[in-house]
Amino acid sequence: MAFKAIGTDGLSVEVTGKVFDSAGRFVTELASIHKGMGRFSLTPQYGQRYYAEVTAQNGTIRKVELPEVERSGCSLTVANWRRLLCYMSATPDLDPERLAIMILCRGKILASEEFRKNEWFKEIDTDYLLPGICHILVVDRVAKIPLAERLFFIRDKQPARVSVAASRKHIAARKEIALDITITNYRGVPAEGRFAVSVTDHNLVRQEPWEENIQSYLLMSSDLKGHIEDPAYYFKDNDPQTDYKLDLLMLTHGWTRFDIKKVLLDIYPEHPYPPEVTQKFTGTISGLSGKQVKDVSLVFSILRYNYSKRFHLKDSCRFSYTAIIPDSTVFMVQALNKKERMRGIQLTMDQDTFPAVRNAVPSCLYTTSNEVAAAMQSYADNYRQLTIPVKQEPTLPKLLAASAPPAVVRALTVPKERRFFGLNANTTTPEHLSAYNASTALDALKEGILPGVSLKYTTDANGKRHRYLDCLGKPIGLILIDSMPYAADNDGIELLNTLHVSMIESAGAIMAGDPQLKAYHLQGVSGLLLVRMKSGEALAQPIAPLPSMLMFAPFGFKQETEFYSPKYETAQQKNDPVPDLRTTLYWNPEIHASGTVSFYTGDRTAVYDVILEGVTKKQPRMPLYHDNRPET
């Protein structure tokens, strides 16, 4: 029986203890061997209960009840030494001819053998088993239920080999250094694959020797439950003691991929999150009263890329839109009725959902608080030096500076990233706004701050007076405040009355029929008023935006960027006064085979760490051990 002791912080605790039966008689002793894990032998008797008294290093004693003894069942003992030796012991009621042993790895059945009469021992060749965690179990072939199961680990007997050689061991600041990288298979033949290499400052980027890496994660941690302390420790060597500790890890952490009992009965769980081969956005269209609407058109627009696509929904109230977009892309979605109007429609987008995050206990990088403080201070000092601007003397010739007085250029422009798309007329800025004696955006419109835009009134059949915005004799149908749409009705106009001119960066108008409306892909809109708030400003009393139009920015794919690594090829570059205090000197995630990479050193005197991780292409696995003994 294997066990693991953990403290209230989720980290392992070393313990000792004794096991007693229900009558209080001593049975055996126990003691943890590594990271709170250990094992002991016990031959349980049916009808008897067992418990352990466990003592932690701080003297705390706890009583732990052991699992109840079952009347019927079997136990499985596994030893992995060149071959997999499996021994099964079972209660007399179990017929071995109904039993079989199965080995699974990464969802595939790699071995399956039936037991014969009076046969309790199996020997399985491991040369063709995949490296990583394997799942071995004894099953009842008739009832299709597992009777005993456990995990064991198969080490890679044919690992790739990597060597990295620097062109020089000692080199000055801002000098080029080359790294010759050689990647071969176990036979010494050059290997191909996908690899990433990084070069970091050893003093500023601490690399713990047993922290998670690509090997420990892909082959072990990703298939286990719970927090694994120092996962790379189990790959440090092939020593029998390390293998023993690794086997304890297999015995004390649960299986995560599937419930084997249900799989044997052909019961498979539904995937709550299907594989994401693209991005899909879904939503609902309904009437404002909740009733279904028909003959609705949807317009998806991306103003940034001048992109628009239209879909027609005849009867369905649900819709989906599929696209592959980069991150930070903003969509504008409009719902139009058969008269090309946005009135009377409620548009709702479904929110993204994500699986719950399991809290993992991070291993402490340093042993004392003083080391933590010192490491943080060192990093802060380095960052401060890197970000302090360097004061440089003017480089203009003195003659030019003395003979020509400084020119003053005054221009009222809106920064490029804050301008309206394609808008160049009927636009105002904060400087224009401050020239008027207006307090709110509505007052500014009354005073004619936007040429051709005015506030007008109309009277309906009942004699009720209504306000509307006019642009050169044509009504404005929509107000966009920081890209958020509002109907240009009485509520929207009243919203303008809450915006003080000091909060507005710019404003503009596009009249109905203007070709610029096509740039906004606003079908069914008779004129547009755009208001851009200053950075940090927000609506004091916001009203609900137009229900048939919305803006949303879904999570997109990260756009590819290149890691910046400076070059010092010219005298000007070498004499640049800005200090080069990089903590990561080089990073390349796309190395496919052996070769040479080069980078330039920084200004700090340091030792560099080179880390290469990756996966080689799949190659035929050859047996390392040959056993010519006759079968017995």
Number of C-alpha atoms within 10 A of each C-alpha: 12 16 17 21 19 15 11 7 8 13 16 19 20 20 24 19 17 16 22 18 17 12 9 11 10 13 16 14 16 19 18 21 16 17 20 19 22 24 17 13 11 11 7 14 12 11 10 11 17 22 17 21 16 20 18 18 10 9 9 9 14 12 13 12 14 14 9 12 14 11 10 12 15 15 13 18 13 17 13 17 10 12 13 17 16 17 15 17 15 16 11 10 9 14 14 19 14 16 24 17 21 18 21 18 19 14 11 10 13 15 16 14 13 18 17 14 11 9 13 15 14 15 13 16 17 21 20 13 19 19 18 19 24 24 21 22 19 24 21 20 15 8 11 16 17 20 17 18 19 18 23 21 20 18 17 13 15 15 13 17 15 14 12 16 13 15 13 10 8 8 12 13 14 20 15 17 17 14 17 14 18 17 22 18 16 13 11 11 11 14 22 17 15 14 18 15 17 16 17 21 21 15 16 16 14 13 14 12 12 15 15 16 13 14 16 19 14 13 18 21 22 12 17 19 13 15 17 21 18 15 21 20 16 20 15 11 10 10 10 10 11 16 18 15 18 18 19 23 26 21 21 21 19 14 17 11 12 11 12 17 14 14 13 16 11 10 11 12 10 7 7 8 9 7 7 7 7 10 14 12 14 14 14 15 24 20 17 15 9 10 12 15 19 17 14 23 18 21 19 18 22 18 16 12 10 12 13 18 11 12 14 17 15 12 11 15 18 13 15 12 12 10 10 11 16 14 13 14 16 19 19 21 23 25 27 21 19 12 10 13 18 22 17 15 25 21 20 17 17 10 10 9 7 8 7 6 6 7 8 10 13 11 12 10 12 13 8 9 9 10 12 14 12 11 16 13 12 14 15 12 10 16 14 11 14 15 11 10 10 11 8 7 6 8 6 8 8 9 8 9 11 9 8 8 8 8 6 6 5 6 6 10 11 15 7 8 7 12 17 18 14 10 15 13 11 17 20 22 17 17 12 13 22 13 9 14 11 17 16 20 25 20 19 21 18 15 16 13 21 20 16 15 25 21 17 12 10 10 10 8 6 6 8 8 10 12 16 17 24 22 22 13 12 15 21 25 20 22 26 20 20 12 15 17 22 24 21 23 17 12 14 21 19 15 22 20 16 16 22 17 24 15 18 22 20 23 23 22 24 23 24 21 12 12 10 17 19 12 19 20 21 20 15 17 18 19 23 25 23 20 23 20 19 15 9 6 13 14 14 10 8 10 12 11 16 22 20 26 24 19 17 13 11 18 14 14 14 10 9 7 6 8 11 10 13 15 14 17 12 8 8 9 13 13 11 10 11 14 16 17 18 18 19 18 22 20 20 14 15 12 19 17 17 19 12 14 16 13 19 19 25 21 14 16 13 13 12 17 16 18 13 18 16 16 16 18 10 9 8 6 12 10 12 11 11 8 6 6 6 5 4 3
